[in-house]
Amino acid sequence: MHKQSVLILVLFLSICSCSKRTTDPSAPPEEKHTSELTYMDIYNLALASENGGGMDFHGDAFGNEASDDLSIYANGSCGKGDCGISLIMENKNIERSISAVIKAKFRLPGNDINEMIRMYQLQPGEALSIGCSHICHQDNSYMIQREVVSAGYIEDDAGVSTLDAVESPS
C-alpha cells in the first residue's frame, strides 16, 4: 500500500510540474515561453518603435517603382541587453513620399508565428525606425530577416504625386 501511495504522489507531482510550464496568456512576454508569445508580444519585443511600428498590412503589393529610393541601415543597439541593432528605413527621394511594405521573417522555437508584414509611409527625405534586428527574449536572440515586398510613390486622387500637386508661387 505504501508503494502505491508513493507512486500516486510521484505521478501527481509530475503532472503538476508539467502544468506549471504553461503561463497565463495575459502574463508579460518576458515570463512566457517562446511557443506562447502572441503576435502582439512579438511585435512589442522587436518591431514596435517610436513611430508606432508602421501598420499591419494584408493587402496586395503595389509594385516596386520606389525600391531604389529606400535605404535600410543600422543605428545603434536595441533589445533587452542590447542583443540587436536598431534598424532605420530612409526615403532618399527628397521630392516624393513613399509607401513601403516590409516583411519581417523569424523563427521562434515552438511558435507558429514566423512573419509580420508591416506598411510604412515615409515623407520625402524622412528616416524612421522599423524596429530591432533581433527578437530578444529570455536571454536568447532570434534574428529577423527583412525584405522589401513593395515600395511605391504615394499619389493623390488625380494620379499626381502629392508634392507635384502643390502650386509654386508665381
C-alpha positions as CSV (number, residue, x, y, z in Angstrom):
1,M,0.0,0.0,0.0
2,H,2.9,2.4,0.8
3,K,4.4,1.8,-2.6
4,Q,1.1,2.7,-4.3
5,S,0.8,5.9,-2.3
6,V,4.4,6.9,-3.3
7,L,3.7,6.1,-6.9
8,I,0.5,8.2,-6.9
9,L,2.3,11.0,-5.2
10,V,5.1,11.0,-7.8
11,L,2.6,10.9,-10.7
12,F,0.6,13.8,-9.1
13,L,3.7,15.9,-8.6
14,S,5.0,15.3,-12.2
15,I,1.6,16.2,-13.6
16,C,1.5,19.4,-11.5
17,S,5.1,20.4,-12.6
18,C,4.2,20.0,-16.3
19,S,1.1,22.1,-15.9
20,K,3.1,25.0,-14.4
21,R,5.0,25.4,-17.7
22,T,2.1,27.0,-19.4
23,T,1.7,30.6,-18.4
24,D,-1.2,32.9,-18.2
25,P,-1.9,34.4,-21.6
26,S,-2.1,37.9,-20.0
27,A,1.4,37.5,-18.5
28,P,4.1,39.8,-19.8
29,P,6.1,38.5,-22.7
30,E,9.2,38.1,-20.6
31,E,7.5,35.4,-18.5
32,K,6.2,33.4,-21.5
33,H,7.9,30.6,-23.3
34,T,8.6,31.4,-27.0
35,S,5.9,29.0,-28.0
36,E,3.4,31.1,-26.0
37,L,4.2,34.5,-27.5
38,T,1.4,36.1,-29.3
39,Y,1.5,38.4,-32.4
40,M,1.4,41.5,-30.2
41,D,4.1,40.1,-27.8
42,I,6.4,39.6,-30.8
43,Y,5.6,43.0,-32.2
44,N,6.3,44.7,-28.9
45,L,9.6,42.8,-28.4
46,A,11.0,43.6,-31.8
47,L,9.0,45.7,-34.2
48,A,7.5,48.5,-32.1
49,S,9.3,51.8,-32.5
50,E,8.9,55.4,-31.6
51,N,7.0,55.9,-34.9
52,G,4.4,53.3,-33.9
53,G,5.9,50.5,-36.0
54,G,4.0,51.0,-39.2
55,M,0.6,49.5,-39.9
56,D,-0.4,45.8,-40.2
57,F,-0.6,45.0,-43.9
58,H,-2.8,42.4,-45.5
59,G,-3.4,43.9,-48.9
60,D,-1.9,43.4,-52.4
61,A,1.6,44.6,-53.2
62,F,1.5,47.8,-55.2
63,G,4.8,47.5,-57.2
64,N,8.4,48.3,-56.6
65,E,8.9,51.5,-58.5
66,A,10.2,53.3,-55.4
67,S,12.5,50.5,-54.1
68,D,15.7,52.2,-55.3
69,D,14.8,55.3,-53.2
70,L,14.7,53.3,-50.0
71,S,17.6,52.6,-47.7
72,I,17.7,50.4,-44.6
73,Y,20.6,50.8,-42.2
74,A,21.7,50.1,-38.7
75,N,21.6,52.8,-36.0
76,G,22.8,51.7,-32.6
77,S,21.7,48.8,-30.4
78,C,18.3,47.7,-29.2
79,G,16.5,45.0,-27.3
80,K,16.9,43.7,-23.8
81,G,20.6,43.7,-23.1
82,D,21.4,45.3,-26.4
83,C,21.0,42.0,-28.2
84,G,20.1,43.5,-31.6
85,I,20.7,46.5,-33.8
86,S,18.1,49.3,-34.3
87,L,17.1,49.5,-38.0
88,I,16.2,52.7,-39.8
89,M,14.4,53.0,-43.2
90,E,15.0,56.2,-45.1
91,N,13.3,57.7,-48.1
92,K,16.2,59.0,-50.2
93,N,13.9,60.8,-52.6
94,I,13.6,64.5,-51.5
95,E,10.5,65.2,-53.7
96,R,8.1,62.2,-53.4
97,S,6.5,60.3,-50.5
98,I,6.8,56.5,-50.5
99,S,4.6,53.7,-49.1
100,A,6.8,50.7,-48.3
101,V,5.7,47.2,-47.3
102,I,8.3,45.3,-45.3
103,K,8.2,41.6,-44.4
104,A,9.9,40.5,-41.2
105,K,10.7,36.8,-41.1
106,F,11.9,34.9,-38.0
107,R,11.8,31.6,-36.2
108,L,10.8,31.2,-32.6
109,P,11.0,27.6,-31.1
110,G,7.6,26.1,-30.9
111,N,5.8,29.2,-32.2
112,D,3.7,29.1,-35.4
113,I,4.0,32.9,-35.9
114,N,7.0,33.3,-38.3
115,E,6.5,36.6,-40.1
116,M,4.9,40.0,-39.9
117,I,4.1,42.3,-42.8
118,R,4.1,46.0,-42.0
119,M,3.4,49.1,-44.1
120,Y,5.2,52.4,-43.6
121,Q,4.7,55.8,-45.1
122,L,7.7,58.0,-45.5
123,Q,7.7,61.6,-46.4
124,P,10.4,63.0,-48.8
125,G,13.8,62.6,-47.1
126,E,12.3,61.0,-43.9
127,A,14.0,58.4,-41.9
128,L,12.1,56.2,-39.4
129,S,12.7,53.2,-37.2
130,I,11.4,49.9,-38.3
131,G,12.4,48.0,-35.1
132,C,15.2,45.7,-34.0
133,S,17.3,43.2,-36.0
134,H,16.6,40.5,-33.4
135,I,13.8,39.3,-31.1
136,C,15.4,39.4,-27.7
137,H,13.6,37.0,-25.3
138,Q,14.8,35.4,-22.0
139,D,18.5,35.7,-22.7
140,N,18.1,34.4,-26.3
141,S,18.4,36.3,-29.5
142,Y,16.4,35.3,-32.7
143,M,17.4,37.0,-35.9
144,I,14.8,38.8,-38.0
145,Q,15.2,38.9,-41.8
146,R,13.7,42.0,-43.5
147,E,12.6,42.1,-47.1
148,V,11.0,45.0,-49.1
149,V,7.9,43.4,-50.5
150,S,6.6,46.6,-52.2
151,A,7.6,50.2,-52.5
152,G,5.6,52.8,-54.4
153,Y,5.2,56.5,-54.6
154,I,2.2,58.0,-52.9
155,E,-0.1,59.8,-55.3
156,D,-3.2,61.9,-54.7
157,D,-6.6,61.1,-56.2
158,A,-5.7,62.8,-59.5
159,G,-2.8,60.4,-60.0
160,V,-0.2,63.1,-59.3
161,S,2.4,62.9,-56.7
162,T,1.2,64.9,-53.6
163,L,4.2,67.2,-53.9
164,D,3.7,67.8,-57.6
165,A,0.1,68.9,-56.9
166,V,1.4,71.9,-54.8
167,E,1.4,75.0,-56.9
168,S,4.6,77.0,-57.0
169,P,4.3,80.8,-56.3
170,S,4.2,83.0,-59.4
